[in-house]
Amino acid sequence: MLDETWAMSPSVALRPEPFGALAYHFGNRKLIFLKSPELVAVVRALGTGAAVRDALAQAGVPESQWTAYESALQGLADSDMIRRAA
């Protein structure tokens, strides 16, 4: 996943919150809490066409935490919050 390009699903909206953001999928009606501002920054960076690795670096996530973020992003992918970019 680190070297793949992902983007937020076009059916998803993010609402900023003090803890991070709420992600709501208008198609499947799922609501997910993004519990850190850094994760929100990573998800937003994915929309720029950056690979996951680049988005993590851009958001300032230490490399030692990339595995945890990759797991969180996989959960978002499983919920169709993010998709592989075409």
C-alpha positions as CSV (number, residue, x, y, z in Angstrom):
1,M,0.0,0.0,0.0
2,L,2.8,2.4,0.8
3,D,3.8,2.8,-2.9
4,E,0.3,2.9,-4.2
5,T,-1.7,6.0,-5.0
6,W,-5.1,6.3,-3.2
7,A,-7.7,9.1,-3.0
8,M,-10.8,9.8,-0.9
9,S,-13.9,8.3,-2.4
10,P,-16.0,11.0,-4.2
11,S,-18.9,10.0,-2.0
12,V,-17.1,10.9,1.2
13,A,-17.1,14.2,3.1
14,L,-14.8,15.2,5.9
15,R,-16.0,17.4,8.8
16,P,-13.2,18.8,10.9
17,E,-13.5,18.2,14.6
18,P,-11.1,19.1,17.5
19,F,-10.0,15.4,17.7
20,G,-9.5,15.1,13.9
21,A,-12.5,14.7,11.6
22,L,-15.7,12.8,10.9
23,A,-15.7,11.0,7.6
24,Y,-19.2,10.3,6.2
25,H,-19.9,8.1,3.1
26,F,-23.1,9.3,1.4
27,G,-23.4,6.0,-0.5
28,N,-23.1,3.4,2.2
29,R,-24.0,5.8,5.1
30,K,-21.0,4.8,7.1
31,L,-19.6,7.3,9.6
32,I,-16.0,6.9,10.7
33,F,-14.0,8.9,13.3
34,L,-10.6,9.9,12.2
35,K,-9.1,10.3,15.6
36,S,-6.0,12.3,14.9
37,P,-5.2,15.5,12.9
38,E,-2.3,13.7,11.4
39,L,-4.5,11.0,9.9
40,V,-6.8,13.7,8.5
41,A,-3.7,15.3,6.9
42,V,-2.7,12.0,5.4
43,V,-6.2,11.4,3.9
44,R,-6.3,14.9,2.5
45,A,-2.7,14.5,1.0
46,L,-3.9,11.4,-0.8
47,G,-6.2,13.6,-2.8
48,T,-3.2,15.4,-4.3
49,G,-2.1,12.2,-6.2
50,A,0.6,11.4,-3.7
51,A,1.5,7.8,-2.9
52,V,0.7,6.7,0.6
53,R,4.4,6.9,1.5
54,D,4.6,10.5,0.3
55,A,1.4,11.5,2.1
56,L,2.7,10.1,5.4
57,A,5.9,12.1,5.0
58,Q,4.1,15.2,4.0
59,A,1.8,15.0,7.1
60,G,4.9,14.6,9.3
61,V,4.2,11.1,10.5
62,P,7.3,9.5,11.9
63,E,8.4,6.5,9.8
64,S,8.2,4.3,13.0
65,Q,4.4,4.9,12.9
66,W,3.8,4.2,9.2
67,T,2.7,0.6,9.9
68,A,-0.1,1.8,12.2
69,Y,-1.2,4.4,9.7
70,E,-1.1,1.9,6.9
71,S,-3.4,-0.3,9.0
72,A,-5.8,2.6,9.6
73,L,-5.8,3.4,5.9
74,Q,-6.6,-0.2,5.1
75,G,-9.6,0.1,7.4
76,L,-10.7,3.2,5.5
77,A,-10.2,1.3,2.2
78,D,-12.3,-1.6,3.5
79,S,-15.1,0.9,4.2
80,D,-14.8,2.5,0.8
81,M,-13.7,5.8,2.4
82,I,-10.6,5.8,0.2
83,R,-10.0,4.1,-3.1
84,R,-7.1,3.2,-5.3
85,A,-6.5,6.1,-7.7
86,A,-7.1,5.3,-11.3
